Amino acid sequence: MVVFAASLGMPREACAALSELDERINSSSLLGVVSQSHGRELVISKNPEREWNRIKQSIHESGEDKNPWIYLYAMLFIALHFTLPAYRKRGLEDEIFTDTMRAFPRFVCENKKRYGNYSFDREFWAYRQLALRIFRIGTLEYELSKDKQNAYISIHIPSDADLLPESVSTSVHSAKEWISNYFPDYRDALLRCESWMLNPVLPYFLTNESKIVSFQRLFDITAVNPDSEDWREWVFDGSSLPIELLPEDTSLRKAIKRHMREKGEFGNGVGVMMLDRI
């Protein structure tokens, strides 16, 4: 397990914590039983969230959830023993698997930046990577999604995404081709995105050369969610400080802080990507 984690770029401190778990957990333990009984279902289920919650409940009942690294350990166990074989069974490339699973060390490193120590708190989200719902293709992530009427593809912007126009273009075109080949039900699906980067006020206080503005121009903005505070997480590293105390050490932070003082809200934009603008 530790070798796998290290191969993804997991920090040494996190690998050490996983190694301690590895020394006392084996396939006959409760975690092993839980992962083997529900791990396969998580990968193939139409409701992977339900399967992950079952795994969480079993781990909680065992008392193992007192260890702050147990959910990362369980998720990496499932990735290696169930998600990777599912990729190979479908003929999906190992490279896409590895790029997608690198979300786990990214999450751990994001917490180091926010809180000063390595930790993992994204189990509520990362089951999607395990369940072949989210794929990292180039600089962006793509989630196979459905509402009551249509299939669509959700675009997610990782914290390490390169938003240079050429990088975004390469990613989108590669993703469309790849998804069409392996998931033909999504061949004609719209690409949607909800992000603070799509807030339509941004072009008014960022330059035309801004990568965020260039990215936003690829979308038709269809709605704004004014109540979202994603900007706090992604612009201010999750700070809950009052507006007046937020840092102003970048032009973006300064602009959003000024906007919040004046308008009192800065939410997410929701948009549909226009492929003819790529």
C-alpha contacts under 8 A as a table, 3 or more apart, distances in Angstrom:
res1	aa1	res2	aa2	distance
1	M	4	F	5.15
1	M	5	A	6.21
1	M	18	L	7.71
1	M	19	S	7.80
1	M	22	D	7.09
1	M	73	Y	7.96
1	M	76	L	7.26
1	M	77	F	6.86
2	V	5	A	4.96
2	V	6	A	6.02
2	V	15	C	5.82
2	V	18	L	6.35
2	V	19	S	5.93
2	V	22	D	7.70
3	V	6	A	5.13
3	V	7	S	6.12
4	F	7	S	5.08
4	F	8	L	6.60
4	F	80	L	7.72
5	A	8	L	5.32
5	A	9	G	6.75
5	A	10	M	5.47
5	A	15	C	6.75
5	A	76	L	7.36
5	A	105	P	7.99
6	A	9	G	5.09
6	A	10	M	4.96
6	A	11	P	7.29
6	A	12	R	7.68
6	A	15	C	6.72
7	S	10	M	7.31
8	L	98	T	6.85
8	L	101	M	7.07
8	L	102	R	5.36
8	L	105	P	6.95
9	G	102	R	7.10
9	G	105	P	6.17
10	M	14	A	6.54
10	M	15	C	6.42
10	M	104	F	7.63
10	M	105	P	4.66
10	M	108	V	7.83
11	P	14	A	5.42
11	P	15	C	6.28
11	P	105	P	7.00
11	P	109	C	7.62
12	R	15	C	4.91
12	R	16	A	6.10
13	E	16	A	5.14
13	E	17	A	6.50
13	E	118	Y	7.32
14	A	17	A	5.11
14	A	18	L	6.24
14	A	108	V	7.91
14	A	118	Y	6.74
14	A	119	S	7.55
15	C	18	L	5.00
15	C	19	S	5.97
16	A	19	S	4.94
16	A	20	E	6.43
17	A	20	E	5.29
17	A	21	L	6.69
17	A	69	W	6.98
18	L	21	L	5.12
18	L	22	D	6.08
18	L	69	W	6.88
18	L	73	Y	6.41
19	S	22	D	4.80
19	S	23	E	6.27
20	E	23	E	5.34
20	E	24	R	7.06
21	L	24	R	5.59
21	L	25	I	5.90
21	L	70	I	7.71
21	L	73	Y	7.77
22	D	25	I	5.27
22	D	26	N	7.15
23	E	26	N	7.82
25	I	29	S	6.04
25	I	31	L	7.31
25	I	32	G	7.63
26	N	29	S	5.48
26	N	31	L	7.92
26	N	32	G	6.35
27	S	31	L	7.53
27	S	32	G	4.41
27	S	33	V	6.82
28	S	32	G	5.83
28	S	33	V	6.52
29	S	32	G	5.18
29	S	33	V	6.33
30	L	33	V	5.01
30	L	34	V	5.98
30	L	59	I	7.68
30	L	62	S	7.17
31	L	34	V	5.02
31	L	35	S	5.94
31	L	59	I	6.66
31	L	74	A	7.30
32	G	35	S	5.17
32	G	36	Q	6.04
33	V	36	Q	5.22
33	V	37	S	5.95
34	V	37	S	5.22
34	V	38	H	5.94
34	V	39	G	7.43
34	V	55	I	6.12
34	V	58	S	6.74
34	V	59	I	7.58
35	S	38	H	5.45
35	S	39	G	4.75
35	S	40	R	7.91
35	S	55	I	7.00
35	S	74	A	6.91
35	S	77	F	7.46
35	S	78	I	6.50
36	Q	39	G	5.27
36	Q	40	R	6.59
37	S	40	R	6.76
37	S	41	E	7.50
38	H	41	E	5.06
38	H	42	L	6.10
38	H	51	E	6.33
38	H	52	W	7.71
38	H	54	R	7.50
38	H	55	I	6.47
39	G	42	L	5.12
39	G	43	V	6.55
39	G	51	E	7.82
39	G	55	I	7.99
39	G	78	I	5.72
39	G	82	F	6.50
40	R	43	V	5.35
40	R	44	I	6.52
40	R	82	F	5.94
41	E	44	I	5.27
41	E	45	S	5.35
41	E	48	P	7.57
41	E	51	E	6.61
42	L	45	S	5.36
42	L	47	N	7.60
42	L	48	P	4.75
42	L	49	E	7.70
42	L	51	E	5.15
42	L	52	W	6.43
42	L	130	L	7.68
42	L	131	A	5.94
43	V	48	P	6.92
43	V	82	F	6.91
43	V	83	T	6.30
43	V	86	A	7.40
43	V	130	L	6.44
43	V	131	A	4.24
43	V	132	L	6.73
44	I	48	P	7.72
44	I	131	A	6.89
45	S	48	P	5.40
45	S	51	E	7.60
45	S	131	A	7.86
47	N	50	R	5.61
47	N	51	E	6.86
48	P	51	E	5.01
48	P	52	W	6.11
48	P	127	Y	7.15
48	P	128	R	7.40
48	P	131	A	6.38
49	E	52	W	5.12
49	E	53	N	6.16
49	E	127	Y	7.00
49	E	128	R	7.92
50	R	53	N	5.12
50	R	54	R	6.32
51	E	54	R	5.06
51	E	55	I	6.42
52	W	55	I	5.04
52	W	56	K	6.21
52	W	127	Y	6.71
53	N	56	K	4.92
53	N	57	Q	6.07
54	R	57	Q	5.06
54	R	58	S	6.26
55	I	58	S	5.21
55	I	59	I	6.23
56	K	59	I	5.11
56	K	60	H	6.04
56	K	71	Y	7.81
57	Q	60	H	4.98
57	Q	61	E	6.14
58	S	61	E	5.09
58	S	62	S	6.31
59	I	62	S	5.10
59	I	63	G	6.48
59	I	64	E	5.66
59	I	65	D	6.01
60	H	63	G	5.20
60	H	64	E	6.21
60	H	65	D	5.27
61	E	64	E	7.79
62	S	65	D	7.68
63	G	66	K	6.19
64	E	67	N	6.02
64	E	70	I	6.83
65	D	68	P	6.71
65	D	70	I	6.09
65	D	71	Y	7.50
66	K	70	I	8.00
67	N	70	I	5.55
68	P	71	Y	7.42
68	P	119	S	7.54
68	P	120	F	7.53
69	W	72	L	5.43
69	W	73	Y	6.21
69	W	119	S	7.37
69	W	120	F	6.77
70	I	73	Y	4.99
70	I	74	A	6.11
71	Y	74	A	4.98
71	Y	75	M	6.06
71	Y	123	E	6.60
72	L	75	M	5.11
72	L	76	L	6.12
72	L	104	F	7.83
72	L	120	F	6.62
72	L	123	E	7.27
73	Y	76	L	5.27
73	Y	77	F	6.10
74	A	77	F	5.00
74	A	78	I	6.26
75	M	78	I	5.10
75	M	79	A	6.07
75	M	123	E	7.95
75	M	127	Y	7.46
75	M	130	L	7.46
76	L	79	A	4.86
76	L	80	L	6.12
77	F	80	L	5.37
77	F	81	H	6.06
78	I	81	H	5.24
78	I	82	F	5.24
78	I	83	T	6.31
78	I	130	L	7.16
79	A	82	F	5.71
79	A	83	T	4.58
79	A	84	L	6.04
79	A	101	M	7.72
79	A	130	L	5.77
80	L	83	T	6.20
80	L	84	L	5.56
80	L	85	P	7.83
81	H	84	L	6.46
81	H	85	P	6.76
82	F	85	P	5.46
82	F	86	A	6.19
83	T	86	A	5.02
83	T	87	Y	6.23
83	T	130	L	5.71
83	T	131	A	6.90
83	T	132	L	7.40
84	L	87	Y	5.06
84	L	88	R	6.34
84	L	94	D	7.72
84	L	97	F	6.92
85	P	88	R	5.06
85	P	89	K	6.03
86	A	89	K	5.05
86	A	90	R	6.36
87	Y	90	R	5.33
87	Y	91	G	6.18
87	Y	92	L	4.92
87	Y	93	E	7.11
87	Y	94	D	7.49
87	Y	97	F	7.23
87	Y	132	L	7.94
88	R	91	G	4.81
88	R	92	L	5.61
88	R	93	E	7.14
88	R	94	D	7.53
89	K	92	L	7.60
90	R	182	Y	7.72
92	L	96	I	7.29
92	L	97	F	7.79
92	L	182	Y	7.67
93	E	96	I	5.46
93	E	97	F	6.64
94	D	97	F	4.92
94	D	98	T	6.16
95	E	98	T	5.15
95	E	99	D	6.13
96	I	99	D	5.11
96	I	100	T	5.96
96	I	135	F	7.01
96	I	136	R	6.48
96	I	137	I	6.69
97	F	100	T	5.17
97	F	101	M	6.09
97	F	135	F	7.67
98	T	101	M	5.15
98	T	102	R	6.20
99	D	102	R	5.31
99	D	103	A	7.65
99	D	136	R	5.77
99	D	137	I	7.50
100	T	103	A	6.00
100	T	129	Q	6.73
100	T	134	I	7.49
100	T	135	F	5.39
100	T	136	R	4.61
100	T	137	I	7.82
100	T	141	E	7.97
101	M	104	F	5.98
101	M	129	Q	6.97
102	R	105	P	5.71
102	R	106	R	6.36
103	A	106	R	4.94
103	A	107	F	6.10
103	A	126	A	7.99
104	F	107	F	5.25
104	F	108	V	6.43
104	F	126	A	7.79
105	P	108	V	4.96
105	P	109	C	6.08
106	R	109	C	5.14
106	R	110	E	6.08
107	F	110	E	5.08
107	F	111	N	6.51
107	F	120	F	6.57
107	F	121	D	7.85
107	F	122	R	6.93
108	V	111	N	5.39
108	V	112	K	6.65
108	V	118	Y	5.60
108	V	119	S	5.29
108	V	120	F	5.21
109	C	112	K	4.98
109	C	113	K	6.47
109	C	118	Y	6.26
109	C	119	S	7.84
110	E	113	K	5.18
110	E	114	R	6.28
111	N	114	R	4.91
111	N	115	Y	5.60
111	N	116	G	7.11
111	N	117	N	6.60
111	N	118	Y	5.82
111	N	119	S	5.97
111	N	120	F	7.18
112	K	115	Y	5.46
112	K	116	G	4.65
112	K	117	N	4.34
112	K	118	Y	4.60
112	K	119	S	7.03
113	K	116	G	5.75
113	K	117	N	7.52
113	K	237	D	7.39
114	R	237	D	5.33
114	R	238	G	6.47
114	R	239	S	7.89
115	Y	118	Y	7.97
120	F	123	E	7.61
121	D	124	F	7.66
122	R	125	W	5.41
122	R	126	A	6.00
123	E	126	A	5.21
123	E	127	Y	6.54
124	F	127	Y	6.99
125	W	128	R	6.31
126	A	129	Q	5.43
126	A	130	L	6.88
127	Y	130	L	4.99
127	Y	131	A	6.12
128	R	131	A	5.11
128	R	132	L	6.53
128	R	133	R	5.13
128	R	134	I	5.68
129	Q	132	L	5.68
129	Q	133	R	5.89
129	Q	134	I	4.87
129	Q	135	F	6.70
130	L	133	R	7.50
131	A	134	I	7.78
132	L	135	F	7.10
133	R	143	E	5.30
133	R	144	L	5.25
133	R	145	S	7.59
134	I	141	E	6.46
134	I	142	Y	5.40
134	I	143	E	4.18
134	I	144	L	6.54
135	F	141	E	5.46
135	F	142	Y	5.33
135	F	143	E	6.50
136	R	139	T	7.23
136	R	140	L	5.93
136	R	141	E	4.32
136	R	142	Y	6.47
137	I	140	L	5.96
137	I	141	E	6.10
137	I	142	Y	7.41
137	I	171	S	5.93
137	I	174	S	7.15
137	I	175	A	5.99
138	G	141	E	7.86
138	G	167	S	7.51
138	G	168	V	7.97
138	G	170	T	7.26
138	G	171	S	4.73
138	G	174	S	7.84
139	T	157	I	7.94
139	T	158	P	7.75
139	T	160	D	7.96
139	T	161	A	5.03
139	T	162	D	5.78
139	T	163	L	7.50
139	T	167	S	6.55
139	T	168	V	6.55
139	T	171	S	5.96
140	L	155	I	6.98
140	L	156	H	6.20
140	L	157	I	5.51
140	L	158	P	6.48
140	L	161	A	6.34
140	L	168	V	7.34
140	L	171	S	6.45
140	L	172	V	7.86
141	E	155	I	5.83
141	E	156	H	4.96
141	E	157	I	6.38
141	E	158	P	7.03
142	Y	153	I	6.25
142	Y	154	S	5.62
142	Y	155	I	4.85
142	Y	156	H	6.18
142	Y	175	A	7.62
143	E	153	I	5.47
143	E	154	S	4.88
143	E	155	I	6.46
143	E	156	H	7.56
144	L	151	A	7.52
144	L	152	Y	6.48
144	L	153	I	5.00
144	L	154	S	6.60
144	L	186	Y	7.64
145	S	151	A	5.82
145	S	152	Y	5.29
145	S	153	I	5.61
145	S	154	S	6.52
146	K	149	Q	7.44
146	K	150	N	5.71
146	K	151	A	4.29
146	K	152	Y	5.82
147	D	150	N	5.59
147	D	151	A	6.54
147	D	152	Y	7.92
150	N	189	A	7.99
151	A	185	D	7.68
151	A	186	Y	6.46
151	A	189	A	5.98
151	A	190	L	7.91
152	Y	186	Y	6.76
152	Y	189	A	4.67
152	Y	190	L	5.13
152	Y	191	L	6.19
152	Y	192	R	7.13
153	I	186	Y	7.48
153	I	189	A	6.29
153	I	190	L	6.10
153	I	191	L	4.78
153	I	192	R	6.07
154	S	191	L	5.86
154	S	192	R	4.92
154	S	193	C	5.60
155	I	191	L	6.59
155	I	192	R	5.97
155	I	193	C	5.06
155	I	194	E	7.90
156	H	193	C	6.82
157	I	161	A	6.24
158	P	161	A	5.17
159	S	234	W	7.66
162	D	167	S	6.45
162	D	168	V	7.47
163	L	167	S	6.32
163	L	168	V	5.87
163	L	211	K	5.81
163	L	212	I	7.24
163	L	215	F	6.96
164	L	167	S	5.29
164	L	168	V	6.32
164	L	211	K	6.05
165	P	168	V	5.16
165	P	169	S	6.03
165	P	211	K	7.32
165	P	214	S	6.96
165	P	215	F	7.15
166	E	169	S	5.02
166	E	170	T	6.10
167	S	170	T	5.23
167	S	171	S	6.18
168	V	171	S	5.11
168	V	172	V	6.12
168	V	215	F	7.94
169	S	172	V	5.27
169	S	173	H	6.13
169	S	278	I	5.64
170	T	173	H	5.43
170	T	174	S	5.97
171	S	174	S	5.20
171	S	175	A	5.94
172	V	175	A	5.06
172	V	176	K	6.10
173	H	176	K	5.23
173	H	177	E	6.33
174	S	177	E	5.29
174	S	178	W	6.00
175	A	178	W	5.00
175	A	179	I	5.82
176	K	179	I	5.35
176	K	180	S	6.00
176	K	187	R	7.25
177	E	180	S	5.17
177	E	181	N	6.23
178	W	181	N	5.19
178	W	182	Y	6.29
179	I	182	Y	5.27
179	I	183	F	5.12
179	I	184	P	6.83
179	I	186	Y	6.76
179	I	187	R	6.70
180	S	183	F	5.46
180	S	184	P	4.72
180	S	185	D	7.62
180	S	186	Y	6.30
180	S	187	R	4.40
181	N	184	P	6.02
181	N	187	R	7.95
183	F	186	Y	5.82
183	F	187	R	7.11
184	P	187	R	4.99
185	D	188	D	7.66
185	D	189	A	7.94
186	Y	189	A	4.88
190	L	272	V	6.88
190	L	273	M	7.39
191	L	272	V	5.77
191	L	273	M	5.47
192	R	270	V	7.45
192	R	271	G	5.73
192	R	272	V	4.54
192	R	273	M	6.13
193	C	270	V	5.80
193	C	271	G	5.46
193	C	272	V	6.49
193	C	273	M	7.65
194	E	198	L	7.01
194	E	268	N	6.22
194	E	269	G	5.67
194	E	270	V	4.35
194	E	271	G	6.47
195	S	198	L	5.44
195	S	199	N	7.28
195	S	230	D	7.60
195	S	268	N	4.91
195	S	269	G	5.63
195	S	270	V	6.69
196	W	199	N	5.38
196	W	230	D	6.37
196	W	231	W	5.82
196	W	266	F	7.85
196	W	267	G	6.09
196	W	268	N	4.15
196	W	269	G	5.97
197	M	202	L	7.52
197	M	212	I	6.23
197	M	213	V	7.92
197	M	216	Q	6.67
197	M	268	N	7.19
197	M	269	G	7.11
198	L	202	L	7.70
198	L	216	Q	5.38
198	L	221	I	7.19
198	L	268	N	6.36
198	L	269	G	4.35
198	L	270	V	6.51
198	L	271	G	7.15
199	N	202	L	6.00
199	N	224	V	6.88
199	N	266	F	7.51
199	N	267	G	6.56
199	N	268	N	5.38
199	N	269	G	4.28
199	N	270	V	7.85
200	P	203	P	6.80
200	P	221	I	7.46
200	P	269	G	6.72
201	V	204	Y	5.58
201	V	205	F	7.43
202	L	205	F	5.68
202	L	206	L	6.03
202	L	213	V	7.04
203	P	206	L	5.19
203	P	207	T	6.90
203	P	208	N	7.26
203	P	213	V	5.86
204	Y	207	T	7.96
205	F	255	A	6.50
206	L	210	S	6.33
206	L	213	V	7.19
206	L	252	L	7.55
207	T	210	S	5.32
207	T	213	V	7.62
208	N	213	V	6.58
208	N	214	S	7.46
209	E	213	V	7.38
209	E	214	S	7.22
210	S	213	V	5.21
210	S	214	S	6.27
211	K	214	S	4.96
211	K	215	F	6.07
212	I	215	F	5.07
212	I	216	Q	6.12
213	V	216	Q	5.00
213	V	217	R	6.23
214	S	217	R	5.30
214	S	218	L	7.08
215	F	218	L	5.62
215	F	219	F	7.77
216	Q	219	F	5.72
217	R	220	D	7.58
217	R	277	R	7.90
218	L	273	M	5.59
218	L	274	M	5.76
218	L	275	L	7.49
218	L	277	R	5.62
218	L	278	I	6.63
219	F	271	G	5.44
219	F	272	V	5.18
219	F	273	M	4.23
219	F	274	M	5.59
220	D	271	G	5.23
220	D	272	V	5.32
220	D	273	M	6.41
220	D	274	M	6.89
221	I	224	V	7.86
221	I	269	G	6.53
221	I	270	V	5.66
221	I	271	G	4.13
221	I	272	V	6.64
222	T	269	G	7.71
222	T	270	V	5.72
222	T	271	G	5.22
222	T	272	V	7.27
223	A	269	G	5.98
223	A	270	V	5.07
223	A	271	G	6.98
224	V	267	G	6.65
224	V	268	N	5.66
224	V	269	G	4.41
224	V	270	V	5.85
225	N	228	S	5.98
225	N	267	G	5.28
225	N	268	N	5.06
225	N	269	G	6.23
225	N	270	V	7.51
226	P	265	E	6.25
226	P	266	F	5.95
226	P	267	G	3.97
226	P	268	N	6.39
227	D	265	E	7.28
227	D	266	F	7.61
227	D	267	G	5.65
227	D	268	N	7.98
228	S	231	W	7.80
228	S	266	F	7.50
228	S	267	G	4.76
228	S	268	N	5.97
229	E	232	R	5.62
229	E	233	E	7.37
229	E	266	F	7.32
229	E	267	G	6.17
229	E	268	N	7.87
230	D	233	E	5.24
230	D	234	W	6.30
230	D	267	G	7.35
230	D	268	N	7.26
231	W	234	W	5.28
231	W	235	V	5.29
231	W	236	F	7.00
231	W	266	F	7.50
231	W	267	G	7.36
232	R	235	V	5.60
232	R	236	F	4.92
232	R	237	D	6.45
232	R	238	G	5.13
232	R	239	S	6.05
232	R	240	S	7.33
233	E	236	F	5.76
233	E	237	D	4.86
233	E	238	G	3.69
233	E	239	S	6.81
234	W	237	D	5.55
234	W	238	G	6.75
235	V	238	G	7.78
235	V	252	L	7.82
235	V	253	R	6.64
236	F	239	S	5.62
236	F	246	L	7.49
236	F	247	P	7.67
236	F	253	R	7.27
239	S	246	L	7.63
241	L	244	E	7.96
241	L	245	L	5.97
241	L	246	L	6.06
242	P	245	L	5.48
242	P	246	L	6.60
243	I	246	L	5.43
243	I	257	K	6.57
243	I	260	M	7.24
243	I	261	R	7.26
244	E	257	K	7.81
246	L	257	K	7.34
247	P	253	R	6.94
247	P	254	K	7.57
248	E	251	S	7.24
248	E	253	R	5.29
248	E	254	K	4.56
248	E	257	K	7.55
249	D	253	R	6.77
249	D	254	K	7.02
250	T	253	R	5.27
250	T	254	K	6.12
251	S	254	K	5.05
251	S	255	A	6.05
252	L	255	A	5.13
252	L	256	I	6.18
253	R	256	I	5.29
253	R	257	K	5.97
254	K	257	K	5.21
254	K	258	R	6.15
255	A	258	R	5.15
255	A	259	H	6.17
256	I	259	H	4.96
256	I	260	M	6.11
256	I	266	F	7.65
257	K	260	M	5.09
257	K	261	R	6.30
258	R	261	R	5.15
258	R	262	E	6.36
259	H	262	E	5.14
259	H	263	K	5.79
259	H	264	G	7.29
259	H	265	E	7.75
259	H	266	F	7.58
260	M	263	K	5.26
260	M	264	G	4.52
260	M	265	E	5.53
260	M	266	F	6.54
261	R	264	G	5.77
263	K	266	F	7.95
274	M	277	R	5.68
274	M	278	I	7.42
275	L	278	I	5.42
